[in-house]
Structure formats: C-alpha cells, structure tokens
Amino acid sequence: MEPGANLQMLVTTLKTFYAKMGYPEVRVRPAYFPYTEPSLEIEVKWKGKWLELGGAGIFRPEVTEPLGISSPVCAWGMGLERLAMLVLGLDDIRQLYISDLEWLRNQPLL
C-alpha cells in the first residue's frame, strides 16, 4: 500500500523479485482475478518454456475502502507448488501430491 502505487511499480517489483531468485526472464500477461483490477499472471522462463508462477494486481477499491484504505494496494500470490517444483527439479507438479514414500525419503532437506 502506497500513495501513487501503480501497475508499473508492481511489475517492476515482481521482475526484480524473480530475477533475484535466479529467473531473469520474467513476463506478465493480462488475467482476471475478482479482487484485483488490473490483474496479471507472472511467468518465468524455465527449461526453455514459460511457466506461470502466480497472479497479481491492484486491489479493487471495493476491497480496500471498507478497511479504511484509500491508497492503491499492490497484491500478488506466488504459486508455492510451482516454486517447489523448480527447487526440487521436478518436471511434473503432480509429483508433489503423490504418496511415494521412497521418493520423499530421497528428497533433500531444504
């Protein structure tokens, strides 16, 4: 939340965040989320393909005004499962949801 916060500020923050995580190729594309407007999805280049990692936007006034907030509020949510997939070197996100005890035993502690 900040007076004058805008979409350009949000996109720059997200690109900087993901670049510091080791993903310098970041792009955003328009999206729809009911609580933000404008809304966008964040993607990073991973193994030569674009991978969606989360959603973002500026909270709509209907969300913030009842809380007494008059300044724009930048919001984003990371896809934690997607980040786990990248860190663990997985190619299929479903591997995080299977009950394979042998696979779990062989995973490093982070």
C-alpha positions in Angstrom: 0.0 0.0 0.0 1.4 3.3 -1.0 0.0 6.6 -2.4 0.7 6.5 -6.1 1.3 2.8 -6.3 0.6 1.6 -9.8 0.8 -1.4 -12.1 4.3 -0.4 -13.4 5.6 -0.4 -9.8 4.1 -3.9 -9.2 5.5 -5.3 -12.4 9.0 -3.9 -11.6 8.8 -5.4 -8.1 7.8 -8.8 -9.4 10.5 -8.8 -12.1 13.2 -7.8 -9.5 11.9 -10.5 -7.1 12.1 -13.3 -9.6 15.4 -12.1 -11.0 16.9 -12.3 -7.5 15.5 -15.9 -7.2 17.5 -16.8 -10.3 14.9 -16.3 -13.0 15.9 -13.2 -15.0 13.4 -13.8 -17.9 10.1 -12.7 -16.5 7.0 -11.7 -18.3 3.5 -10.8 -17.3 0.2 -11.2 -19.2 -3.3 -9.9 -18.6 -5.5 -12.1 -16.4 -8.7 -11.9 -14.4 -8.9 -12.1 -10.6 -12.1 -11.0 -8.9 -10.4 -8.9 -6.2 -7.9 -7.0 -8.4 -8.0 -4.7 -11.3 -5.9 -4.6 -13.4 -4.8 -8.2 -12.9 -2.0 -10.2 -14.4 -0.2 -13.5 -14.3 3.6 -13.8 -13.8 5.6 -16.2 -15.8 9.3 -17.1 -15.8 11.4 -18.9 -18.5 12.2 -22.4 -17.2 13.8 -25.1 -19.4 13.1 -23.1 -22.5 9.4 -22.7 -21.8 7.2 -20.1 -20.0 5.9 -21.3 -16.6 3.2 -19.5 -14.7 4.2 -18.8 -11.1 1.4 -16.7 -9.7 -1.1 -13.9 -10.0 -1.0 -10.2 -9.2 -2.9 -7.0 -9.5 -4.0 -3.8 -7.7 -6.8 -4.4 -5.2 -10.1 -3.0 -6.2 -11.4 -0.1 -4.1 -14.4 -2.3 -3.1 -11.9 -4.5 -1.3 -9.8 -1.8 0.4 -12.2 1.0 1.2 -14.2 -0.9 3.8 -10.9 -1.3 5.7 -10.3 2.5 5.6 -7.6 2.2 3.0 -7.6 4.9 0.3 -4.2 4.3 -1.3 -3.7 1.7 -4.0 -2.6 -1.7 -2.7 -0.4 -4.0 -4.8 -1.1 -7.7 -4.4 0.4 -10.9 -5.6 0.4 -14.5 -4.7 3.1 -17.0 -5.6 2.4 -20.5 -6.7 4.4 -22.2 -3.9 3.9 -25.6 -5.6 5.5 -24.2 -8.7 8.4 -22.8 -6.8 8.8 -26.2 -5.0 8.8 -27.9 -8.4 11.6 -25.6 -9.6 13.7 -26.0 -6.5 13.3 -29.8 -6.5 13.9 -30.1 -10.2 10.6 -31.7 -10.9 9.0 -31.8 -14.4 5.5 -32.6 -13.2 3.8 -30.7 -10.4 1.7 -33.8 -9.6 4.8 -35.4 -8.0 4.2 -33.1 -5.1 0.9 -34.7 -4.4 1.6 -38.4 -4.7 2.2 -40.6 -1.7 5.5 -42.1 -2.8 7.4 -42.6 0.5 10.6 -43.7 -1.3 10.7 -40.5 -3.3 10.0 -38.5 -0.2 12.9 -40.2 1.7 15.3 -39.4 -1.1 14.5 -35.6 -1.2 17.0 -33.3 0.4 16.0 -31.1 3.4 15.9 -27.5 2.3 
